[in-house]
Amino acid sequence: MSRRRPDGRITPALQGALVAAVGTGFLGTRLLHLRRNWGATADEVRSTLPGDDFVPEPAEQTTLAVSVDAPAERIWAWLVQIGQDRGGMYSYDVLENLVGLDIHSAQEIRDEWQHLAVGDHVVVVPEGFGPMPDGYSFTVALADPGHALVLRQSPPEHPWNGVWSFHVAPRRDGGCRLLSRMRTEVQPQWGRRIATRVLEPVTLVMTRRMLQGIKERAERPAAAPTASREMAP
């Protein structure tokens, strides 16, 4: 059946389908925006965390969190490995690789990935990636082992002024809360504001899965770190 009338106009049925699709997409985006503090308590959302001071007000902020039944040092051992060219992102590798990001999340703790220092770069998009041929990485602004990892993006290297930070907060029962905070300065340009909101659902879903991926790995029985293939006998 033709979706257009003989005069070239779109049929009412197709108009209705397009309106429904746009409405569904908007509703889904809106619902995910309402979950921008997925898993976090009210106190965690309100708390001031290391790295927040890099981004002045007005700023948009999200806080995601999971409970992990593992000590801080074990969680940190997995967290500090993140990076496209390191231990991966512990998220949806299949989806990331469908678009060509070549990310492979580690299933073991590796000695060579246990060190990050201020000024190091955590790669999330490799060089040569089609839409972003220069790749994309965050600069380490703070690495406090067992407590906090703060990744920074700012002009002129990046269009956004923001931080992506991770925080390990011990609980009394020996487990921890693992938090991820994304804080971005509100852009004066409407185009960038719209881009931020459009990308937000993807960021929320992928980061939520990342926290769950770290949780799953940290809660496994502890194993000794593995040497790199180059170093192994």
C-alpha positions as a printed Julia matrix, in Angstrom:
233×3 Matrix{Float64}:
  0.0     0.0    0.0
  1.34    3.43  -0.91
  2.18    5.72   1.98
  1.58    8.75  -0.19
 -1.45   10.02  -2.01
 -1.31   10.5   -5.78
 -0.72   14.22  -5.15
  2.44   13.34  -3.17
  1.07   14.09   0.29
  1.64   11.65   3.16
 -1.41    9.56   4.01
 -3.18   10.09   7.36
 -2.13    6.58   8.44
  1.54    7.37   7.95
  1.11   10.74   9.63
 -0.36    8.98  12.63
  2.49    6.45  12.71
  5.1     9.21  12.56
  3.42   11.13  15.36
  3.23    7.95  17.46
  6.91    7.18  16.84
  8.02   10.68  17.77
  5.79   10.66  20.83
  7.1     7.27  21.96
 10.68    8.41  21.52
 10.05   11.6   23.46
  8.29    9.7   26.25
 11.12    7.18  26.5
 13.69    9.97  26.66
 11.65   11.77  29.29
 11.26    8.64  31.43
 15.01    8.0   31.33
 15.66   11.64  32.22
 13.53   11.09  35.32
 15.82    8.14  36.15
 18.97   10.26  35.86
 19.75    9.41  39.5
 19.2     5.69  38.97
 19.89    3.69  42.14
 21.18    6.65  44.16
 19.69    7.67  47.5
 18.49   11.21  48.15
 21.56   11.85  50.32
 23.89   10.59  47.58
 22.22   12.81  45.01
 22.58   15.87  47.25
 26.13   15.12  48.36
 29.15   17.07  47.17
 31.71   14.67  45.73
 35.36   15.03  44.71
 35.51   16.54  41.24
 32.29   18.55  41.5
 34.31   21.73  42.03
 35.79   21.47  38.53
 32.42   22.39  37.04
 30.76   25.65  38.17
 27.07   26.36  38.34
 24.82   26.32  36.45
 25.41   22.63  35.85
 23.44   19.51  35.0
 24.22   16.55  37.22
 23.33   12.87  37.4
 24.26   10.34  40.08
 23.96    6.59  39.55
 24.74    4.03  42.23
 24.8     0.33  43.09
 25.54   -1.63  46.24
 28.5    -3.99  45.94
 29.16   -6.82  48.37
 32.92   -6.47  48.16
 35.62   -4.38  49.88
 36.77   -1.07  48.41
 40.15   -2.35  47.25
 38.57   -5.09  45.14
 36.12   -2.67  43.52
 38.94   -0.25  42.81
 41.02   -2.98  41.13
 38.29   -3.35  38.5
 37.39    0.33  38.26
 40.95    1.54  37.65
 41.24   -0.72  34.58
 38.62    1.13  32.52
 39.43    2.34  29.04
 38.95    1.22  25.45
 42.63    0.27  25.19
 42.74   -1.17  28.72
 40.16   -3.29  30.54
 37.16   -2.07  28.57
 34.06   -0.36  29.94
 32.21   -3.34  31.52
 29.05   -2.27  29.71
 27.3    -3.57  26.59
 30.33   -4.62  24.53
 28.14   -6.0   21.74
 26.41   -2.65  21.21
 29.67   -0.71  21.44
 31.32   -2.98  18.91
 28.39   -2.81  16.51
 29.38    0.81  15.92
 33.06   -0.07  15.69
 34.45    0.98  19.09
 36.45   -2.26  19.5
 35.85   -2.54  23.25
 36.45   -5.82  25.07
 35.71   -5.81  28.78
 38.2    -7.73  30.88
 37.22  -10.71  32.97
 40.39  -10.58  35.06
 42.44   -8.05  37.01
 45.66   -7.24  35.16
 48.81   -5.82  36.78
 49.55   -3.43  33.94
 46.12   -1.78  34.24
 46.29   -1.08  37.96
 47.81    2.39  37.76
 46.25    5.7   36.75
 47.76    9.08  37.6
 46.7    12.68  37.14
 47.24   13.64  33.53
 46.77   10.14  32.13
 44.09    9.63  29.49
 41.23    7.15  29.61
 40.23    6.38  26.03
 36.56    5.74  25.3
 36.65    6.15  21.49
 39.73    4.94  19.58
 41.52    7.0   16.96
 40.27    6.32  13.46
 36.64    5.91  14.52
 34.51    7.23  11.64
 32.56   10.17  13.13
 35.42   10.99  15.53
 38.69   10.29  13.67
 40.77   11.81  16.49
 39.11    9.53  19.02
 37.82   10.68  22.4
 39.38   10.42  25.84
 39.02   11.83  29.33
 41.92   13.23  31.32
 42.45   11.87  34.82
 41.98   14.8   37.21
 42.06   12.77  40.44
 43.0     9.19  41.23
 42.58    8.36  44.91
 42.96    4.55  45.13
 40.05    2.88  46.83
 38.05    6.1   46.98
 37.64    8.25  43.88
 38.47    8.46  40.2
 37.67   11.77  38.49
 37.82   12.03  34.7
 37.81   15.47  33.09
 36.73   16.95  29.78
 37.02   20.66  29.01
 37.55   23.12  26.16
 39.39   23.52  23.91
 40.08   19.78  23.71
 36.38   18.98  24.17
 33.19   20.94  23.49
 31.8    20.26  26.96
 33.1    21.36  30.35
 32.39   18.44  32.64
 33.52   15.58  34.84
 32.72   11.89  34.95
 33.62   10.62  38.38
 33.44    7.35  40.3
 33.31    7.0   44.07
 33.64    4.01  46.38
 31.94    4.5   49.75
 32.4     1.72  52.34
 29.39    0.39  54.22
 29.39   -0.86  57.8
 28.78   -4.45  56.68
 32.04   -4.59  54.72
 30.48   -3.88  51.34
 30.43   -0.57  49.49
 28.34    1.82  47.49
 29.71    2.49  44.01
 28.66    5.85  42.58
 29.05    7.42  39.17
 28.49   11.14  38.81
 28.28   13.07  35.56
 28.37   16.82  35.97
 28.37   19.18  32.99
 28.28   22.97  32.84
 25.08   24.19  31.18
 25.96   25.28  27.68
 24.94   28.74  26.44
 24.48   27.33  22.93
 21.08   25.71  22.44
 22.53   23.19  19.99
 24.83   21.77  22.65
 22.04   21.74  25.22
 19.9    19.7   22.85
 22.83   17.36  22.08
 23.38   16.83  25.81
 19.74   15.89  26.35
 19.64   13.62  23.28
 22.76   11.74  24.41
 21.6    11.47  28.03
 19.54    8.25  27.67
 22.44    6.42  26.02
 24.86    7.62  28.7
 22.51    6.61  31.52
 21.85    3.11  30.19
 25.5     2.38  29.36
 26.78    3.76  32.67
 24.18    1.83  34.64
 25.34   -1.35  32.94
 28.97   -0.38  33.61
 28.32   -0.15  37.35
 26.55   -3.5   37.26
 29.49   -4.97  35.33
 31.96   -3.82  37.98
 29.65   -5.11  40.72
 29.41   -8.56  39.11
 33.17   -8.84  38.76
 34.01   -7.49  42.24
 31.58   -9.89  43.92
 33.25  -12.94  42.42
 35.73  -14.87  44.58
 38.99  -12.95  44.63
 41.76  -14.08  42.3
 45.36  -13.0   41.98
 46.05  -10.28  39.37
 47.14  -11.6   35.97
 50.33  -10.47  34.25
 50.11   -9.19  30.69
 50.52  -11.64  27.84
 53.79   -9.93  26.96
 55.06  -10.37  30.51
 53.77  -13.85  31.12
 56.27  -16.71  30.71
